[in-house]
Every structure is written in C-alpha cells, then in structure tokens.
Amino acid sequence: MSLKKNSILIIASMAIFVEALDIAIINLTIPSIQNQFSLSNDEVQWLQTLYVLLYGGFLIIGGKLSDLIGRKRVFIAGAILFLVTSLGAGLSGSFIMLALFRAVQGLAAALIMPSALSIVTHTFTEKHERSKAIGIFSSFAAVGSGSGLSIGGIISTYWGWHWVFLINVPILAFVIVAAWLYLANDLHFHPPKIADITSGLLLVAGLLMLSYGVHQLGEIKEHYFSISAILTGAVLCFAILYRRFTKQAQPLIDLSIFRSATISTANGVFILLGAFFTGYLFIISLLLQKDMHYSAAEAGILLVPFSILSAMVAKFIIPLMIKKITIRQLGTLGMAMMAIGGLLLFMSILSGHSLLLLLLSAACVSGIGMTICFTSLSVLAVEGVPTQHYGLASSLTSTSYFLGAGIGLSILSLFMQEDASAAAVNHISMVILCAYAFTGLVWLVIFISRGNAYKLGMVGKS
C-alpha cells in the first residue's frame, strides 16, 4: 500500500473507530446517568436504542448519498454533525436533551459509516488489497466496540459521564481537517432527491414504532389499544416500504441483492450479532456495577486487558487466520466465541457472580469474538457484489446490525428487574441473550454445510 492510500485508510478508520467506540463507551456510564436523572433500566436503555435505530434506519440513505452526492462531501458532513451532537450531548443538563442529541448522533453515524467504507473500497481497487483494507477498516470498528467499555468506565469515574461524549470532539476535529486535505475531491454531483428520502423516513418510523411496541409489551394489558396501534403502524410502514422497493425503478433497497445466499446469511447473522453484542454490553455494565458492586473505574480497569487483546487479535491473529481458513470458517469461529462467551457469563451468574467466569466471558466476546465476527462478516457481506453497489451492500450490513441491536435490546429490557432488592440481571434475560448468539452460530454452520454439499454435488457431476 502507498503512503497516500495508507493515510486515507487511517482517516476513514479513525472515524469508524470513534463511531464504534461511542456505542460501547456509554454502557459503564449508565448507572451515573441513571443516578443524575433518576431513571429506570428500561428508560435509560433508550439512549442506546434511539442511537442504533436512527443509525440503522438512515444508513441506506447515507450509502446512497455517498454514491450520488460524493463520498468526501457526505463523510465530512457526517463527521461535523457527529462532532456537534457529541458536544451537545456532553453539555446536556436534562435527559430529554441528552436523548435528543444521542438520537441525532445516530443519524450522523449513518452518514459516516457507508461513506467511509465507500472511500476505502474506491481507494483500494485490487481484489486482495481491497480485502486486506476492508479487514483493517472493520477491525478498527471491532476494536472500538471492544475497548469502549473499559474506556467509558475510567472516564466516567474520574471525569464524569459528560466526557464520554466530549472526548469525541478533538478526535473528530482532526479527522475533519485531515479528510478535507487528503481525500480526493468528488468529481460528480447528482440531485439528492434520487436517494428516496421518503423510503428512508418510513424505514426509521417503522423501526422506532416496532422497537417501542416491543419495549411496551410488558404493559399490554394496561395499554392494549395504544400498543396495538403502534405495532399496526409499524406493519403498515413496512408494507408500504415493500411496495416501494418492488415497484420503483430506483428503489432505496434493491431486494434482488438478497437472492445471494451469502449476502442473506451475512445480513441475517449481523442482525443476531447486533442483538447479542449490544445486549451483552448493556448487561455486563449492570452486572459489574449493580450486582457485583464495582465502581465504573474498577469495572473499566477489569476490562482493559480485553481491549488490548482485541487490538492484538485485529493486528496479528486475523491476518494469519485469513491465510489458513476461509472467511466463512472465520465468521463461524467468531460466532462460536460469542456463544461461548454468553454461556460463560450465564454460568457466572448461576455460580453466584463468579468474577473469573465473567472475565473469561469478556475475553471470548470483547477480546476475540467481536473482532473476528465483525471483520469476517463485513468481508463476506460484499463478496461478489459489483463495485457500483458497494455503498448499498455495506449499508445493508450495518443496517442489519443496528436493527438487531435496537430490537434485541428492547426485548431484553422487558425482563430487566426494577426492584432494588433483586438482581439487575436475571436468568430469563441471559437465556434470551445466549439464544441470539447460538442462533447466529447455527445459521452459519448450516450455510457452510449447504455450500460444501453443493460443491461435492458439482464434483460428483463432473
């Protein structure tokens, strides 16, 4: 790779690192935010749910805009909006303002992610070089997610929860200036109306109504008609979306892309990965601080080794493994680590909150599994996709991930305990969390088995 290409890869990777870090970094600050604003578990989880749903809902539009308006323009616009909303969230004096800035922050991330990946794929055109660059780019996202917990806990204790947002400001300022100076200027401009804003808004509205409806199912007896109306509204949004996708000449999402078993599998497993990992971060923060009574700093320090492990896996282990096994096998290995990590966390709770089992769980999930999963599934999701559809394909995978994150977290919150005398994390929520990972693992195993059976059939015919 040339020096210029490396510089572009670093700029794009730094932006996606901050975006991924911001998802995880808030988790160990949750008790501090709860105490300041007197919030319950199901109320405070909306900080994550709003972020991931607006992120996932607008990702497709972000990908389309990067293809139509220009990668550099959308990337810089997203970074500026992320900087402003990070500053607003850090200075918020009420939960309503914090939630509002957090939601718009998700929109900003939806502009950054697909444009950053599109920059990488258009910079690295040779197949092997592109795969390596995408792997490095994805590993930055995975390391950001893996290190967010430990960094968030330390910052929250010594600086206050406001700084988990304010820390983004200087980093993004550097990224914006570097992007302006180093990224190539976009050559073409197309009217943004082609991006089909209406479908994007319908998608976001449907996801928010579905998430809120699922979140409120525990009160279905008291609010039957309102919850039914919200869920009906979600169904109508998705029905209208399906019609638009199948009837329009230039739909927001070309559903024919899902005819590929590889793309369908990658996106399906991404949904389950999002549900598992976001739920895992939320649960482990409550477990360490509320049930095991560690401070945010102590919890963060306990998790620091796994942030380092995540970086080491991304830097040294994954490149070696790609040479030895296929991307499909690597993805299966990563999902197996997530499933094992979930099981170990469950065993920790069953054994009276064993710290050793919890740390082994974190090693499997944050240290190894997430880095392998995100990197391998990201490469798998664009396998065989034409160059002109890379923006759409990358947006679809991230949309799937954050769709799973939002809906999965809403389901988990139904079973969180609000009684101060009871454990914050109960057995039912852990069963659901483990089910996300094991379902994804089984899906990948079946996908690989069918692929091997197909190859054997072709060999037999020959």
C-alpha positions in Angstrom: 0.0 0.0 0.0 1.3 3.5 -0.9 1.7 6.2 1.7 -1.3 8.2 0.3 -3.6 5.1 0.4 -2.5 4.4 4.0 -3.3 7.9 5.0 -6.8 7.6 3.5 -7.3 4.3 5.2 -6.3 5.8 8.6 -8.6 8.8 8.2 -11.6 6.5 7.4 -10.7 4.0 10.1 -10.3 6.7 12.8 -13.8 8.0 12.0 -15.3 4.5 12.2 -13.4 3.8 15.4 -15.0 6.8 17.1 -18.4 5.8 15.9 -18.0 2.2 17.2 -16.4 3.4 20.4 -19.4 5.7 21.0 -21.8 2.7 21.0 -19.9 0.8 23.7 -18.4 3.7 25.7 -21.7 4.8 27.2 -22.5 1.4 28.9 -20.4 1.8 32.0 -21.7 5.3 32.4 -25.3 4.1 32.6 -25.5 4.0 36.4 -24.1 7.6 36.7 -26.7 8.8 34.1 -29.4 6.9 35.9 -28.5 8.5 39.3 -28.3 12.0 38.0 -31.6 11.9 36.1 -33.4 9.3 38.3 -34.0 6.8 35.5 -35.0 3.1 35.5 -33.2 0.5 33.4 -35.9 0.5 30.7 -35.8 4.3 30.5 -32.0 4.7 30.2 -31.8 2.0 27.5 -33.4 4.4 25.1 -30.0 6.2 24.9 -28.8 3.2 23.1 -32.0 2.2 21.3 -32.6 5.7 19.7 -28.9 5.8 18.6 -28.8 2.4 17.0 -32.3 2.7 15.3 -31.6 6.1 13.8 -28.2 4.9 12.8 -29.6 1.7 11.2 -32.6 3.4 9.7 -30.6 6.1 7.9 -27.7 4.0 6.8 -29.2 3.1 3.5 -29.7 6.8 2.7 -26.2 7.5 3.9 -24.9 4.9 1.4 -27.0 6.2 -1.4 -26.0 9.8 -0.7 -22.3 8.8 -0.7 -22.8 7.3 -4.2 -24.8 10.2 -5.5 -23.5 13.4 -3.9 -20.0 12.2 -3.2 -18.1 10.2 -0.7 -16.0 13.1 0.6 -18.9 15.5 1.0 -21.0 13.0 2.9 -18.1 11.8 5.1 -17.2 15.4 6.2 -20.8 16.4 6.7 -21.4 13.3 8.9 -18.2 14.0 10.9 -19.2 17.6 11.5 -22.7 16.6 12.6 -21.2 13.9 14.9 -18.9 16.5 16.5 -21.7 19.0 17.1 -24.0 16.3 18.6 -21.2 14.9 20.8 -20.6 18.4 22.1 -24.4 18.9 22.7 -24.7 15.5 24.5 -21.7 16.3 26.7 -23.2 19.6 27.7 -26.8 18.3 28.2 -28.5 19.3 31.5 -31.6 17.1 31.1 -32.3 13.5 30.0 -34.6 14.8 27.2 -31.8 16.9 25.7 -29.3 14.1 26.1 -31.6 11.6 24.4 -32.3 14.1 21.5 -28.6 14.7 20.9 -27.9 11.0 21.1 -30.6 10.2 18.5 -29.2 12.8 16.0 -25.7 11.4 16.7 -27.0 8.1 15.3 -28.0 10.0 12.1 -24.5 11.4 11.9 -23.0 8.0 12.2 -25.3 6.8 9.4 -23.6 9.3 7.1 -20.0 8.5 8.3 -20.1 4.7 8.1 -21.1 4.0 4.4 -19.2 6.9 3.0 -16.0 5.8 4.9 -16.3 2.3 3.6 -17.0 3.6 0.1 -13.9 5.7 0.4 -11.9 2.6 1.3 -13.3 0.4 -1.5 -12.8 3.0 -4.1 -9.2 3.7 -3.0 -8.2 0.1 -2.9 -9.2 -1.4 -6.3 -7.1 -4.6 -6.5 -9.0 -7.5 -5.1 -6.5 -8.8 -2.5 -5.5 -5.2 -1.5 -9.2 -4.3 -1.1 -10.0 -7.3 1.1 -7.0 -6.5 3.3 -8.0 -2.8 3.6 -11.7 -3.7 4.4 -10.3 -6.1 7.1 -8.2 -3.4 8.7 -11.1 -0.9 8.5 -13.6 -3.4 10.0 -11.1 -4.3 12.8 -11.0 -0.6 13.8 -14.7 -0.8 14.3 -14.4 -4.0 16.3 -11.6 -2.7 18.4 -13.6 0.5 19.1 -16.6 -1.6 20.2 -14.4 -3.9 22.3 -12.4 -1.1 24.1 -15.4 1.2 24.7 -16.4 -0.5 27.9 -13.1 -0.1 29.7 -12.5 3.5 28.4 -16.0 4.5 29.4 -15.7 3.3 32.9 -12.5 5.1 33.6 -13.6 8.3 32.0 -17.0 8.2 33.8 -15.4 7.8 37.2 -12.6 10.4 37.0 -14.0 13.0 34.6 -17.8 12.4 34.7 -20.2 10.8 32.2 -20.3 14.0 30.1 -16.7 13.3 28.9 -17.6 10.1 27.2 -19.2 12.4 24.6 -16.8 15.4 24.8 -13.8 13.2 24.1 -15.1 12.7 20.5 -14.7 16.5 19.8 -10.9 16.8 19.4 -10.6 13.5 17.5 -13.3 14.4 15.0 -11.9 17.8 14.6 -8.6 16.2 13.4 -10.5 13.8 11.2 -12.4 16.6 9.5 -9.3 18.6 8.8 -7.4 15.6 7.5 -10.3 14.5 5.3 -10.6 18.0 3.8 -6.8 18.0 3.0 -6.2 14.4 2.0 -9.4 12.9 0.5 -9.8 13.3 -3.3 -12.5 15.7 -4.4 -15.7 14.2 -5.7 -16.0 14.6 -9.4 -19.7 14.2 -9.9 -22.8 15.6 -8.3 -26.4 14.2 -8.6 -29.5 15.7 -7.0 -30.1 14.1 -3.6 -33.8 13.5 -4.3 -32.8 10.4 -6.1 -31.8 8.9 -2.7 -35.6 8.4 -1.9 -35.8 10.2 1.4 -39.4 9.1 1.8 -38.5 5.4 2.0 -35.7 6.2 4.5 -38.1 8.0 6.7 -40.6 5.2 6.5 -37.9 2.8 7.5 -36.9 4.8 10.5 -40.5 5.3 11.6 -41.3 1.6 11.2 -38.2 0.6 13.2 -38.9 3.1 16.0 -42.6 2.0 16.3 -41.6 -1.6 16.3 -39.0 -1.1 18.9 -41.3 1.0 21.2 -44.1 -1.6 20.7 -41.8 -4.4 21.7 -40.5 -2.4 24.6 -44.0 -1.8 26.0 -45.3 -5.4 25.6 -44.9 -5.9 29.3 -47.8 -3.4 29.8 -50.0 -4.8 27.1 -52.9 -5.3 29.5 -52.9 -1.7 30.7 -52.3 -0.2 27.2 -53.7 -2.7 24.8 -55.1 -0.3 22.2 -52.2 2.1 22.1 -49.6 -0.6 21.8 -51.7 -2.4 19.2 -52.0 0.9 17.2 -48.2 1.4 17.4 -47.4 -2.1 16.2 -50.0 -1.8 13.4 -48.4 1.4 12.3 -45.0 -0.4 12.1 -46.6 -3.1 10.0 -48.1 -0.5 7.7 -44.8 1.2 7.3 -43.0 -2.0 6.3 -45.9 -2.9 3.9 -45.6 0.4 2.1 -41.8 0.0 2.1 -42.1 -3.4 0.4 -44.4 -2.0 -2.2 -42.0 0.9 -2.9 -39.0 -1.4 -3.1 -40.7 -3.7 -5.6 -42.4 -1.1 -7.8 -40.0 1.8 -8.0 -37.5 1.9 -10.9 -34.7 3.1 -8.5 -35.7 1.7 -5.0 -33.8 2.7 -1.9 -33.1 -1.1 -1.4 -32.9 -3.4 -4.4 -34.3 -6.5 -2.9 -32.8 -8.7 -5.7 -29.5 -8.4 -3.8 -30.9 -10.8 -1.3 -31.1 -13.6 -3.9 -27.5 -14.3 -3.0 -27.4 -16.8 -0.1 -24.1 -15.3 1.0 -25.5 -11.8 1.4 -28.7 -13.0 3.0 -26.7 -15.1 5.5 -24.2 -12.3 6.3 -27.0 -9.8 6.9 -29.1 -12.3 9.0 -26.2 -13.1 11.2 -25.4 -9.4 11.5 -28.9 -8.9 12.9 -28.2 -11.5 15.6 -24.7 -10.2 16.3 -26.1 -6.7 16.9 -28.8 -8.1 19.2 -26.2 -10.1 21.1 -23.3 -7.7 21.4 -25.4 -4.6 22.3 -27.3 -6.6 24.8 -24.1 -8.1 26.2 -22.5 -4.6 26.8 -25.7 -3.4 28.5 -26.0 -6.5 30.7 -22.3 -6.7 31.7 -22.3 -3.0 32.8 -25.3 -3.6 35.0 -23.9 -6.8 36.3 -20.5 -5.4 37.3 -21.8 -2.2 38.9 -25.2 -3.1 40.3 -25.0 -6.8 41.1 -21.2 -7.1 41.8 -20.8 -3.5 43.2 -17.7 -2.4 41.3 -17.3 1.3 40.6 -17.3 2.3 36.9 -13.5 2.8 37.1 -12.9 -0.6 38.7 -15.1 -2.2 36.0 -13.3 -0.4 33.3 -9.9 -1.4 34.6 -11.0 -5.1 34.8 -11.9 -4.9 31.1 -8.8 -3.1 29.9 -6.9 -6.4 29.1 -9.6 -7.4 26.7 -9.4 -4.1 24.8 -5.7 -4.8 24.3 -6.5 -8.4 23.3 -9.0 -7.1 20.8 -6.4 -4.9 19.2 -3.8 -7.7 19.1 -6.3 -10.1 17.5 -7.1 -7.5 14.9 -3.5 -6.7 14.2 -1.8 -10.1 14.3 -4.2 -13.0 14.6 -6.8 -12.3 11.9 -4.4 -11.7 9.0 -2.7 -15.1 9.8 -6.1 -16.9 10.1 -7.3 -15.5 6.8 -4.4 -17.3 5.1 -5.3 -20.5 6.8 -9.1 -20.7 6.7 -11.9 -19.3 4.6 -13.9 -16.2 5.6 -16.9 -18.4 6.2 -15.0 -20.5 8.6 -13.5 -17.4 10.3 -17.1 -16.0 10.8 -18.2 -19.3 12.3 -15.3 -19.3 14.7 -16.1 -15.7 15.7 -19.8 -16.5 16.3 -18.8 -19.6 18.3 -16.7 -17.4 20.6 -19.7 -15.1 21.1 -21.9 -18.1 22.0 -19.2 -19.5 24.4 -18.8 -16.0 26.0 -22.6 -15.7 26.5 -22.7 -19.1 28.1 -19.8 -18.3 30.4 -21.5 -15.1 31.6 -24.6 -17.1 32.3 -22.5 -19.6 34.3 -21.0 -16.7 36.2 -24.5 -15.5 37.4 -25.5 -19.1 38.2 -22.4 -19.6 40.3 -23.0 -16.6 42.5 -21.4 -13.9 40.2 -18.0 -15.5 39.7 -15.5 -12.9 38.6 -13.3 -15.4 36.9 -16.1 -16.7 34.7 -17.1 -13.2 33.8 -13.6 -12.2 32.8 -13.3 -15.4 30.7 -16.6 -14.4 29.1 -15.3 -10.9 28.3 -12.1 -12.4 26.8 -14.3 -14.5 24.4 -16.7 -11.8 23.4 -14.9 -8.4 23.6 -11.3 -9.7 23.3 -11.7 -12.2 20.5 -15.2 -12.9 19.2 -16.4 -9.4 18.2 -13.2 -8.6 16.3 -13.3 -11.8 14.3 -17.1 -11.6 13.7 -17.3 -8.0 12.5 -14.2 -8.4 10.3 -15.2 -11.7 8.6 -18.9 -10.9 8.2 -18.1 -7.4 6.7 -15.9 -9.1 4.1 -18.4 -11.9 3.5 -21.3 -9.4 3.0 -19.6 -7.7 0.0 -18.4 -10.9 -1.6 -19.3 -11.0 -5.2 -21.1 -7.6 -5.1 -20.5 -5.3 -8.1 -18.3 -2.3 -7.4 -21.2 0.2 -8.0 -23.2 -1.4 -5.3 -20.6 -1.4 -2.5 -22.2 1.6 -0.8 -25.5 -0.2 -0.7 -24.1 -3.6 0.4 -22.0 -2.0 3.2 -25.0 0.0 4.3 -27.2 -3.1 4.4 -24.9 -5.0 6.7 -24.7 -2.1 9.2 -28.5 -1.6 9.0 -28.9 -5.2 9.8 -26.5 -5.0 12.8 -28.3 -1.9 14.3 -31.7 -3.2 13.5 -30.8 -6.3 15.6 -29.2 -4.0 18.3 -32.3 -1.8 18.7 -34.9 -4.6 18.6 -32.8 -7.0 20.6 -32.1 -4.5 23.4 -35.8 -3.7 23.6 -36.7 -7.4 24.1 -34.0 -7.7 26.8 -35.3 -4.7 28.6 -38.7 -6.4 29.0 -37.1 -8.8 31.5 -34.8 -6.4 33.4 -35.5 -6.2 37.2 -36.5 -2.7 38.6 -36.8 -3.9 42.2 -33.8 -2.5 44.1 -33.7 -5.7 46.2 -33.5 -8.0 43.2 -30.6 -8.6 40.9 -30.5 -6.3 37.9 -29.7 -9.2 35.5 -31.9 -12.2 35.8 -31.8 -15.7 34.2 -34.5 -15.0 31.6 -32.6 -12.1 30.1 -29.5 -14.3 29.9 -31.3 -17.1 28.1 -32.5 -14.6 25.5 -29.0 -13.2 25.1 -27.4 -16.6 24.6 -30.2 -17.5 22.1 -29.1 -14.6 19.9 -25.5 -15.9 19.6 -26.4 -19.6 19.3 -29.0 -18.9 16.5 -26.3 -17.0 14.6 -23.8 -19.8 15.0 -26.3 -22.4 13.8 -27.2 -20.3 10.8 -23.5 -20.0 9.7 -22.9 -23.7 10.2 -25.9 -24.6 8.1 -24.8 -22.1 5.4 -21.3 -23.6 5.2 -22.7 -27.2 5.2 -25.0 -26.4 2.3 -22.1 -24.8 0.4 -19.9 -27.8 1.0 -22.8 -30.1 -0.1 -23.2 -28.1 -3.3 -19.5 -28.3 -4.1 -19.5 -32.0 -3.5 -22.5 -32.4 -5.8 -20.8 -30.4 -8.6 -17.7 -32.6 -8.2 -19.8 -35.7 -8.4 -21.5 -34.5 -11.6 -18.1 -33.7 -13.2 
